[in-house]
């Protein structure tokens, strides 16, 4: 079911009317540490966010956690297109649980565009605590909502496994290539060490006893 959903997203990614939710999701992505990894899939993120606004969710907490875990697992296994889909859905659903509608989209997008992203506070809490905080948070106004949204979403994206070495270890094909390259390095190094020892040994004369 998830594979079919992702396939539909990919097929529709070349022809859709972008939403403010999609623009907001990509703006958050642009200021996150995962931007370079997911930037090639910006259209997938926009479409996923646009579709997510229309979803009916019964259990907000479990749904948000599920999409975060799917995004985490996809990045861990280097499935970046899937990760982009889950990230776009997650970011849009986080807006929806706060009563977001496209009528507010232009105002919220404008506030986020003018935000000093360098001053946004990042939290080191677990995803569960971050999502619980977001669900219980009561913003004073739209500007307060914009800042809190930026803070929590960036904190969540910050915890995705971007480290290339870790991703290699969890991606079978890349792990095999990495292992082969290590073996080649070891074999090559051993060859040159043995060759050098032989060359040095060849230049030493043993005179023995007279």
C-alpha atoms as an extended CHARMM CRD file, in Angstrom:
* protein
*
       210  EXT
         1         1  UNK       CA              0.0000000000        0.0000000000        0.0000000000  PROA      1               0.0000000000
         2         2  UNK       CA              2.8270000000        2.3720000000        0.9020000000  PROA      2               0.0000000000
         3         3  UNK       CA              4.6610000000        1.4580000000       -2.3200000000  PROA      3               0.0000000000
         4         4  UNK       CA              1.5210000000        2.1580000000       -4.3740000000  PROA      4               0.0000000000
         5         5  UNK       CA              1.0260000000        5.4950000000       -2.6330000000  PROA      5               0.0000000000
         6         6  UNK       CA              4.6160000000        6.4970000000       -3.3470000000  PROA      6               0.0000000000
         7         7  UNK       CA              4.2710000000        5.4290000000       -6.9790000000  PROA      7               0.0000000000
         8         8  UNK       CA              1.2110000000        7.6490000000       -7.3970000000  PROA      8               0.0000000000
         9         9  UNK       CA              3.1080000000       10.5480000000       -5.8590000000  PROA      9               0.0000000000
        10        10  UNK       CA              5.9790000000       10.0800000000       -8.3100000000  PROA      10              0.0000000000
        11        11  UNK       CA              3.6550000000        9.8080000000      -11.3220000000  PROA      11              0.0000000000
        12        12  UNK       CA              1.7650000000       12.9630000000      -10.3650000000  PROA      12              0.0000000000
        13        13  UNK       CA              4.8230000000       14.9690000000       -9.3670000000  PROA      13              0.0000000000
        14        14  UNK       CA              5.2250000000       16.4190000000      -12.8560000000  PROA      14              0.0000000000
        15        15  UNK       CA              1.7020000000       17.8620000000      -13.0560000000  PROA      15              0.0000000000
        16        16  UNK       CA              0.0470000000       19.4070000000      -10.0290000000  PROA      16              0.0000000000
        17        17  UNK       CA             -0.9180000000       22.7630000000       -8.6050000000  PROA      17              0.0000000000
        18        18  UNK       CA              1.4120000000       23.4930000000       -5.6810000000  PROA      18              0.0000000000
        19        19  UNK       CA             -0.1290000000       24.4700000000       -2.3730000000  PROA      19              0.0000000000
        20        20  UNK       CA              1.0530000000       26.8290000000        0.3310000000  PROA      20              0.0000000000
        21        21  UNK       CA              1.5760000000       23.7540000000        2.4960000000  PROA      21              0.0000000000
        22        22  UNK       CA              4.0110000000       22.4150000000       -0.0920000000  PROA      22              0.0000000000
        23        23  UNK       CA              5.8310000000       25.7450000000       -0.2990000000  PROA      23              0.0000000000
        24        24  UNK       CA              6.0910000000       25.8900000000        3.4910000000  PROA      24              0.0000000000
        25        25  UNK       CA              7.4570000000       22.3400000000        3.6550000000  PROA      25              0.0000000000
        26        26  UNK       CA             10.1650000000       23.1740000000        1.1070000000  PROA      26              0.0000000000
        27        27  UNK       CA             11.0250000000       26.3900000000        2.9310000000  PROA      27              0.0000000000
        28        28  UNK       CA             11.6000000000       24.4210000000        6.1280000000  PROA      28              0.0000000000
        29        29  UNK       CA             13.6520000000       21.8950000000        4.1760000000  PROA      29              0.0000000000
        30        30  UNK       CA             15.8150000000       24.6830000000        2.7190000000  PROA      30              0.0000000000
        31        31  UNK       CA             16.9070000000       25.6890000000        6.2220000000  PROA      31              0.0000000000
        32        32  UNK       CA             17.4800000000       22.1430000000        7.4940000000  PROA      32              0.0000000000
        33        33  UNK       CA             20.5960000000       19.9910000000        7.4930000000  PROA      33              0.0000000000
        34        34  UNK       CA             18.9420000000       17.4590000000        5.1470000000  PROA      34              0.0000000000
        35        35  UNK       CA             18.3690000000       20.0100000000        2.3840000000  PROA      35              0.0000000000
        36        36  UNK       CA             21.2410000000       18.8890000000        0.1460000000  PROA      36              0.0000000000
        37        37  UNK       CA             20.1850000000       15.2430000000        0.3780000000  PROA      37              0.0000000000
        38        38  UNK       CA             16.4860000000       15.8450000000       -0.3580000000  PROA      38              0.0000000000
        39        39  UNK       CA             16.6520000000       18.9210000000       -2.6240000000  PROA      39              0.0000000000
        40        40  UNK       CA             16.4800000000       16.8070000000       -5.8350000000  PROA      40              0.0000000000
        41        41  UNK       CA             13.0530000000       15.5780000000       -4.6680000000  PROA      41              0.0000000000
        42        42  UNK       CA             11.5060000000       18.9570000000       -3.9430000000  PROA      42              0.0000000000
        43        43  UNK       CA              8.5410000000       18.3080000000       -6.2340000000  PROA      43              0.0000000000
        44        44  UNK       CA              7.8130000000       15.0430000000       -4.4110000000  PROA      44              0.0000000000
        45        45  UNK       CA              7.8370000000       16.9510000000       -1.1130000000  PROA      45              0.0000000000
        46        46  UNK       CA              5.4730000000       19.6100000000       -2.4580000000  PROA      46              0.0000000000
        47        47  UNK       CA              3.0350000000       17.0760000000       -3.8480000000  PROA      47              0.0000000000
        48        48  UNK       CA              3.1260000000       14.9230000000       -0.7110000000  PROA      48              0.0000000000
        49        49  UNK       CA              2.4450000000       17.9640000000        1.4750000000  PROA      49              0.0000000000
        50        50  UNK       CA             -0.3890000000       19.0770000000       -0.8000000000  PROA      50              0.0000000000
        51        51  UNK       CA             -2.0380000000       15.6640000000       -0.6130000000  PROA      51              0.0000000000
        52        52  UNK       CA             -1.4870000000       15.3320000000        3.1430000000  PROA      52              0.0000000000
        53        53  UNK       CA             -3.6200000000       18.4020000000        3.8690000000  PROA      53              0.0000000000
        54        54  UNK       CA             -6.6070000000       16.4410000000        2.5510000000  PROA      54              0.0000000000
        55        55  UNK       CA             -6.0120000000       13.3880000000        4.7510000000  PROA      55              0.0000000000
        56        56  UNK       CA             -8.3400000000       12.5180000000        7.6210000000  PROA      56              0.0000000000
        57        57  UNK       CA             -6.2980000000       11.4490000000       10.6380000000  PROA      57              0.0000000000
        58        58  UNK       CA             -7.7930000000        9.7000000000       13.6690000000  PROA      58              0.0000000000
        59        59  UNK       CA             -4.7470000000        9.5050000000       15.9380000000  PROA      59              0.0000000000
        60        60  UNK       CA             -2.5070000000       12.5030000000       15.3190000000  PROA      60              0.0000000000
        61        61  UNK       CA              0.3180000000       11.4220000000       17.6060000000  PROA      61              0.0000000000
        62        62  UNK       CA              0.7090000000        7.9230000000       16.2050000000  PROA      62              0.0000000000
        63        63  UNK       CA              0.3510000000        9.1630000000       12.6300000000  PROA      63              0.0000000000
        64        64  UNK       CA              3.0340000000       11.8370000000       13.0150000000  PROA      64              0.0000000000
        65        65  UNK       CA              5.3760000000        9.3960000000       14.7310000000  PROA      65              0.0000000000
        66        66  UNK       CA              4.7500000000        6.7930000000       12.0280000000  PROA      66              0.0000000000
        67        67  UNK       CA              5.6560000000        9.2030000000        9.2290000000  PROA      67              0.0000000000
        68        68  UNK       CA              8.7350000000       10.3870000000       11.1020000000  PROA      68              0.0000000000
        69        69  UNK       CA              9.9190000000        6.8010000000       11.6100000000  PROA      69              0.0000000000
        70        70  UNK       CA              9.2820000000        6.0130000000        7.9490000000  PROA      70              0.0000000000
        71        71  UNK       CA             11.3130000000        9.0800000000        6.9500000000  PROA      71              0.0000000000
        72        72  UNK       CA             14.1110000000        8.0640000000        9.3250000000  PROA      72              0.0000000000
        73        73  UNK       CA             14.2100000000        4.4840000000        8.0740000000  PROA      73              0.0000000000
        74        74  UNK       CA             14.1330000000        5.5730000000        4.4220000000  PROA      74              0.0000000000
        75        75  UNK       CA             17.0720000000        7.9330000000        4.8640000000  PROA      75              0.0000000000
        76        76  UNK       CA             18.9630000000        5.3210000000        6.8710000000  PROA      76              0.0000000000
        77        77  UNK       CA             18.6830000000        2.9140000000        3.9330000000  PROA      77              0.0000000000
        78        78  UNK       CA             19.4600000000        5.6690000000        1.4090000000  PROA      78              0.0000000000
        79        79  UNK       CA             15.9520000000        5.6280000000       -0.1100000000  PROA      79              0.0000000000
        80        80  UNK       CA             15.8680000000        9.3960000000       -0.4600000000  PROA      80              0.0000000000
        81        81  UNK       CA             12.8370000000        9.6850000000       -2.7320000000  PROA      81              0.0000000000
        82        82  UNK       CA             10.7230000000        7.7730000000       -0.2250000000  PROA      82              0.0000000000
        83        83  UNK       CA             12.1810000000        9.8860000000        2.5570000000  PROA      83              0.0000000000
        84        84  UNK       CA             11.1330000000       13.0520000000        0.7070000000  PROA      84              0.0000000000
        85        85  UNK       CA              7.5740000000       11.7210000000        0.4430000000  PROA      85              0.0000000000
        86        86  UNK       CA              7.3720000000       10.9790000000        4.1560000000  PROA      86              0.0000000000
        87        87  UNK       CA              8.9680000000       14.2970000000        5.1450000000  PROA      87              0.0000000000
        88        88  UNK       CA              6.5230000000       16.2590000000        2.9800000000  PROA      88              0.0000000000
        89        89  UNK       CA              3.5850000000       14.3930000000        4.4860000000  PROA      89              0.0000000000
        90        90  UNK       CA              4.8670000000       14.8340000000        8.0430000000  PROA      90              0.0000000000
        91        91  UNK       CA              5.4500000000       18.5810000000        7.7120000000  PROA      91              0.0000000000
        92        92  UNK       CA              1.9850000000       19.1570000000        6.2620000000  PROA      92              0.0000000000
        93        93  UNK       CA              0.2080000000       17.0200000000        8.8630000000  PROA      93              0.0000000000
        94        94  UNK       CA              1.9770000000       18.9610000000       11.6130000000  PROA      94              0.0000000000
        95        95  UNK       CA              0.3290000000       22.0930000000       10.2320000000  PROA      95              0.0000000000
        96        96  UNK       CA             -3.0380000000       20.4160000000        9.8940000000  PROA      96              0.0000000000
        97        97  UNK       CA             -3.2090000000       19.3740000000       13.5510000000  PROA      97              0.0000000000
        98        98  UNK       CA             -3.0340000000       23.0840000000       14.4200000000  PROA      98              0.0000000000
        99        99  UNK       CA             -6.0520000000       23.9070000000       12.3040000000  PROA      99              0.0000000000
       100       100  UNK       CA             -4.1110000000       24.9510000000        9.2220000000  PROA      100             0.0000000000
       101       101  UNK       CA             -6.0080000000       25.7690000000        6.0580000000  PROA      101             0.0000000000
       102       102  UNK       CA             -4.8080000000       27.0650000000        2.7010000000  PROA      102             0.0000000000
       103       103  UNK       CA             -6.5860000000       30.3470000000        3.4760000000  PROA      103             0.0000000000
       104       104  UNK       CA             -3.9380000000       30.9510000000        6.1470000000  PROA      104             0.0000000000
       105       105  UNK       CA             -1.1620000000       29.5940000000        3.9650000000  PROA      105             0.0000000000
       106       106  UNK       CA             -0.0450000000       32.8400000000        2.3400000000  PROA      106             0.0000000000
       107       107  UNK       CA              0.1970000000       34.6270000000        5.7040000000  PROA      107             0.0000000000
       108       108  UNK       CA              2.0880000000       31.7720000000        7.3400000000  PROA      108             0.0000000000
       109       109  UNK       CA              4.4500000000       31.4460000000        4.3800000000  PROA      109             0.0000000000
       110       110  UNK       CA              5.1440000000       35.1840000000        4.4970000000  PROA      110             0.0000000000
       111       111  UNK       CA              5.9690000000       35.0060000000        8.2130000000  PROA      111             0.0000000000
       112       112  UNK       CA              8.3110000000       32.0710000000        7.6830000000  PROA      112             0.0000000000
       113       113  UNK       CA             10.0520000000       33.8010000000        4.7740000000  PROA      113             0.0000000000
       114       114  UNK       CA             10.7920000000       36.7950000000        7.0250000000  PROA      114             0.0000000000
       115       115  UNK       CA             11.8710000000       34.6380000000        9.9450000000  PROA      115             0.0000000000
       116       116  UNK       CA             15.4580000000       34.8360000000       11.1980000000  PROA      116             0.0000000000
       117       117  UNK       CA             16.1510000000       31.1360000000       10.8320000000  PROA      117             0.0000000000
       118       118  UNK       CA             19.5540000000       31.4630000000       12.4180000000  PROA      118             0.0000000000
       119       119  UNK       CA             17.9100000000       32.3650000000       15.7140000000  PROA      119             0.0000000000
       120       120  UNK       CA             15.4570000000       29.4510000000       15.7000000000  PROA      120             0.0000000000
       121       121  UNK       CA             15.9360000000       27.2530000000       18.7420000000  PROA      121             0.0000000000
       122       122  UNK       CA             16.6820000000       23.5750000000       18.1600000000  PROA      122             0.0000000000
       123       123  UNK       CA             15.7190000000       20.9290000000       20.7090000000  PROA      123             0.0000000000
       124       124  UNK       CA             17.6680000000       17.7230000000       21.3490000000  PROA      124             0.0000000000
       125       125  UNK       CA             14.6690000000       15.8120000000       22.7080000000  PROA      125             0.0000000000
       126       126  UNK       CA             13.4740000000       12.5100000000       21.2790000000  PROA      126             0.0000000000
       127       127  UNK       CA             10.9560000000       12.6620000000       18.3960000000  PROA      127             0.0000000000
       128       128  UNK       CA              8.1970000000       11.4610000000       20.7370000000  PROA      128             0.0000000000
       129       129  UNK       CA              8.7320000000       14.4030000000       23.0990000000  PROA      129             0.0000000000
       130       130  UNK       CA              8.9900000000       16.8890000000       20.2410000000  PROA      130             0.0000000000
       131       131  UNK       CA              5.7240000000       15.7160000000       18.7350000000  PROA      131             0.0000000000
       132       132  UNK       CA              4.0070000000       15.6640000000       22.1400000000  PROA      132             0.0000000000
       133       133  UNK       CA              5.1700000000       19.2290000000       22.7090000000  PROA      133             0.0000000000
       134       134  UNK       CA              3.8460000000       20.3030000000       19.3150000000  PROA      134             0.0000000000
       135       135  UNK       CA              0.4610000000       18.6750000000       19.8650000000  PROA      135             0.0000000000
       136       136  UNK       CA              0.0320000000       20.3200000000       23.2810000000  PROA      136             0.0000000000
       137       137  UNK       CA              1.4080000000       23.7280000000       22.2730000000  PROA      137             0.0000000000
       138       138  UNK       CA             -1.1150000000       26.5670000000       22.1300000000  PROA      138             0.0000000000
       139       139  UNK       CA              0.2160000000       29.4200000000       19.9620000000  PROA      139             0.0000000000
       140       140  UNK       CA             -0.6910000000       32.9950000000       20.8960000000  PROA      140             0.0000000000
       141       141  UNK       CA             -1.0500000000       34.0730000000       17.2870000000  PROA      141             0.0000000000
       142       142  UNK       CA              0.0300000000       33.1480000000       13.7670000000  PROA      142             0.0000000000
       143       143  UNK       CA              3.5200000000       34.5810000000       14.2660000000  PROA      143             0.0000000000
       144       144  UNK       CA              3.9760000000       32.4730000000       17.3850000000  PROA      144             0.0000000000
       145       145  UNK       CA              2.7560000000       29.4280000000       15.4510000000  PROA      145             0.0000000000
       146       146  UNK       CA              5.2740000000       30.1120000000       12.6680000000  PROA      146             0.0000000000
       147       147  UNK       CA              8.2210000000       30.2400000000       15.0670000000  PROA      147             0.0000000000
       148       148  UNK       CA              7.1580000000       27.1380000000       17.0210000000  PROA      148             0.0000000000
       149       149  UNK       CA              6.5780000000       25.2350000000       13.7820000000  PROA      149             0.0000000000
       150       150  UNK       CA             10.0340000000       26.1620000000       12.4920000000  PROA      150             0.0000000000
       151       151  UNK       CA             11.6300000000       25.1780000000       15.7950000000  PROA      151             0.0000000000
       152       152  UNK       CA              9.9830000000       21.7590000000       16.1150000000  PROA      152             0.0000000000
       153       153  UNK       CA             10.2290000000       20.7620000000       12.4550000000  PROA      153             0.0000000000
       154       154  UNK       CA             13.9150000000       21.6940000000       12.2330000000  PROA      154             0.0000000000
       155       155  UNK       CA             14.5660000000       19.7840000000       15.4630000000  PROA      155             0.0000000000
       156       156  UNK       CA             12.9210000000       16.6890000000       13.9960000000  PROA      156             0.0000000000
       157       157  UNK       CA             14.8010000000       16.9370000000       10.6960000000  PROA      157             0.0000000000
       158       158  UNK       CA             18.0260000000       17.4710000000       12.6240000000  PROA      158             0.0000000000
       159       159  UNK       CA             17.6980000000       13.9380000000       14.0130000000  PROA      159             0.0000000000
       160       160  UNK       CA             17.4690000000       12.2070000000       10.6380000000  PROA      160             0.0000000000
       161       161  UNK       CA             20.5210000000        9.9920000000        9.9170000000  PROA      161             0.0000000000
       162       162  UNK       CA             22.3090000000       12.1730000000        7.3720000000  PROA      162             0.0000000000
       163       163  UNK       CA             25.7960000000       10.7910000000        8.1000000000  PROA      163             0.0000000000
       164       164  UNK       CA             26.9570000000        9.1660000000        4.8490000000  PROA      164             0.0000000000
       165       165  UNK       CA             29.0410000000        6.4720000000        6.5800000000  PROA      165             0.0000000000
       166       166  UNK       CA             26.0880000000        5.2810000000        8.6690000000  PROA      166             0.0000000000
       167       167  UNK       CA             23.8500000000        5.2520000000        5.5880000000  PROA      167             0.0000000000
       168       168  UNK       CA             26.4400000000        3.1670000000        3.7190000000  PROA      168             0.0000000000
       169       169  UNK       CA             26.3860000000        0.5540000000        6.4870000000  PROA      169             0.0000000000
       170       170  UNK       CA             22.5940000000        0.2520000000        6.2380000000  PROA      170             0.0000000000
       171       171  UNK       CA             22.4470000000        0.1480000000        2.4280000000  PROA      171             0.0000000000
       172       172  UNK       CA             23.3100000000       -3.3940000000        1.1920000000  PROA      172             0.0000000000
       173       173  UNK       CA             24.7270000000       -2.4730000000       -2.2200000000  PROA      173             0.0000000000
       174       174  UNK       CA             26.7280000000        0.4770000000       -0.9200000000  PROA      174             0.0000000000
       175       175  UNK       CA             27.9190000000       -1.6140000000        2.0260000000  PROA      175             0.0000000000
       176       176  UNK       CA             29.1930000000       -4.2920000000       -0.3560000000  PROA      176             0.0000000000
       177       177  UNK       CA             31.0240000000       -1.7190000000       -2.4870000000  PROA      177             0.0000000000
       178       178  UNK       CA             32.5250000000       -0.1680000000        0.6290000000  PROA      178             0.0000000000
       179       179  UNK       CA             33.6920000000       -3.5760000000        1.8850000000  PROA      179             0.0000000000
       180       180  UNK       CA             35.2190000000       -4.4210000000       -1.5020000000  PROA      180             0.0000000000
       181       181  UNK       CA             37.0560000000       -1.0950000000       -1.5880000000  PROA      181             0.0000000000
       182       182  UNK       CA             38.4540000000       -1.7480000000        1.8990000000  PROA      182             0.0000000000
       183       183  UNK       CA             39.6410000000       -5.2120000000        0.8710000000  PROA      183             0.0000000000
       184       184  UNK       CA             41.3270000000       -3.7790000000       -2.2260000000  PROA      184             0.0000000000
       185       185  UNK       CA             43.0690000000       -1.1370000000       -0.1270000000  PROA      185             0.0000000000
       186       186  UNK       CA             44.3210000000       -3.7630000000        2.3460000000  PROA      186             0.0000000000
       187       187  UNK       CA             45.4980000000       -6.1220000000       -0.4180000000  PROA      187             0.0000000000
       188       188  UNK       CA             47.2350000000       -3.3230000000       -2.3230000000  PROA      188             0.0000000000
       189       189  UNK       CA             48.9020000000       -2.0280000000        0.8270000000  PROA      189             0.0000000000
       190       190  UNK       CA             50.0730000000       -5.5300000000        1.7710000000  PROA      190             0.0000000000
       191       191  UNK       CA             51.5190000000       -6.0480000000       -1.7120000000  PROA      191             0.0000000000
       192       192  UNK       CA             53.6210000000       -2.8980000000       -1.5630000000  PROA      192             0.0000000000
       193       193  UNK       CA             54.7860000000       -3.6570000000        1.9790000000  PROA      193             0.0000000000
       194       194  UNK       CA             55.9540000000       -7.1460000000        0.9580000000  PROA      194             0.0000000000
       195       195  UNK       CA             57.5990000000       -5.7590000000       -2.1710000000  PROA      195             0.0000000000
       196       196  UNK       CA             59.4760000000       -3.1360000000       -0.1910000000  PROA      196             0.0000000000
       197       197  UNK       CA             60.6420000000       -5.6870000000        2.4010000000  PROA      197             0.0000000000
       198       198  UNK       CA             61.9720000000       -7.9230000000       -0.3750000000  PROA      198             0.0000000000
       199       199  UNK       CA             63.7750000000       -5.0170000000       -2.0080000000  PROA      199             0.0000000000
       200       200  UNK       CA             65.3580000000       -3.9680000000        1.2780000000  PROA      200             0.0000000000
       201       201  UNK       CA             66.2810000000       -7.5490000000        2.1570000000  PROA      201             0.0000000000
       202       202  UNK       CA             67.8830000000       -7.9770000000       -1.2620000000  PROA      202             0.0000000000
       203       203  UNK       CA             70.2940000000       -5.1480000000       -0.5740000000  PROA      203             0.0000000000
       204       204  UNK       CA             71.6470000000       -6.6850000000        2.6730000000  PROA      204             0.0000000000
       205       205  UNK       CA             74.6010000000       -9.0600000000        2.5290000000  PROA      205             0.0000000000
       206       206  UNK       CA             75.1330000000      -11.6980000000        5.1750000000  PROA      206             0.0000000000
       207       207  UNK       CA             78.8580000000      -12.1410000000        5.7230000000  PROA      207             0.0000000000
       208       208  UNK       CA             78.6670000000      -14.8680000000        8.3800000000  PROA      208             0.0000000000
       209       209  UNK       CA             81.6720000000      -15.9740000000       10.4990000000  PROA      209             0.0000000000
       210       210  UNK       CA             85.2320000000      -16.3880000000        9.2760000000  PROA      210             0.0000000000
